[in-house]
């Protein structure tokens, strides 16, 4: 049930763009994106709840394709501060619409260099 | 609002011992989830408590247990420690624990089993 993230690692130069993908074999209720810097706790970036929903956070945005059970995180004009490991968490649909456990992928390591 | 706090931050134990980790959620949050983070596996879901009841459980052996108190503080216990239990243990809190909510992570407890 763990979502699959790709790529597993990426190195960017400042100003370059990147896309991180997250896919699930199960029908999704929600997709959560977090960033974790070395030695720190994961920090929330955004949640997408509806199919086709796109959200933005400064130069970081994400889309959610419910039919394909996929989400993509877009980082534009990357900055050094974007370095870290990005996790997607997928909330699976419950049978009765109740609580959906969030399961995280293994993460994508992103390094932005000058 | 104070964030999620976890104690202790670092712990060294030997094989066969047991350990108890503590998590205090954000004030007003009733859901506490526990995750194990290791370099190769990412964030692995352990269990989630809501209003003192375990609502969801991941695929971990029975040596891993937890509980939640009436003030929403949660503890996680690992008995008969194994070398493979060395990891960063993160707890996350949210208001009701539904898949559409933001989870706020604590700084984690780093456990080393020798």
Contacts between the chains, C-beta under 8 A, distances in Angstrom:
chain1	res1	chain2	res2	distance
A	2	B	42	7.6
A	29	B	99	4.9
A	29	B	100	7.1
A	30	B	99	4.6
A	30	B	100	5.0
A	32	B	102	7.7
A	32	B	103	7.3
A	34	B	105	7.7
A	40	B	107	7.3
A	41	B	4	7.9
A	41	B	90	6.4
A	41	B	105	4.1
A	41	B	106	6.0
A	41	B	107	5.0
A	41	B	108	5.9
A	42	B	43	7.5
A	42	B	90	7.3
A	42	B	105	4.8
A	43	B	105	7.5
A	44	B	102	4.9
A	44	B	103	7.1
A	44	B	104	7.0
A	47	B	100	6.5
A	47	B	101	7.6
A	47	B	102	6.3
A	49	B	100	5.1
A	87	B	42	6.8
A	87	B	43	6.2
A	89	B	43	7.7
A	89	B	103	7.9
A	91	B	98	8.0
A	91	B	99	2.7
A	91	B	100	6.9
A	92	B	99	7.4
A	94	B	99	8.0
A	99	B	48	7.8
A	99	B	50	7.7
A	99	B	55	5.9
A	99	B	56	6.8
A	99	B	97	5.8
A	99	B	98	5.9
A	99	B	99	7.0
A	100	B	98	6.7
A	100	B	99	3.2
A	100	B	100	8.0
A	101	B	45	6.3
A	101	B	48	6.7
A	101	B	56	4.6
A	101	B	99	7.3
A	102	B	33	7.6
A	102	B	45	7.4
A	102	B	99	5.9
A	102	B	103	6.8
A	103	B	45	5.9
A	104	B	35	7.4
A	104	B	42	5.8
A	104	B	43	3.8
A	104	B	44	7.9
A	104	B	45	7.4
A	105	B	42	6.1
A	106	B	40	7.5
A	106	B	41	6.5
A	106	B	42	3.4
A	107	B	42	5.1
A	107	B	43	7.7
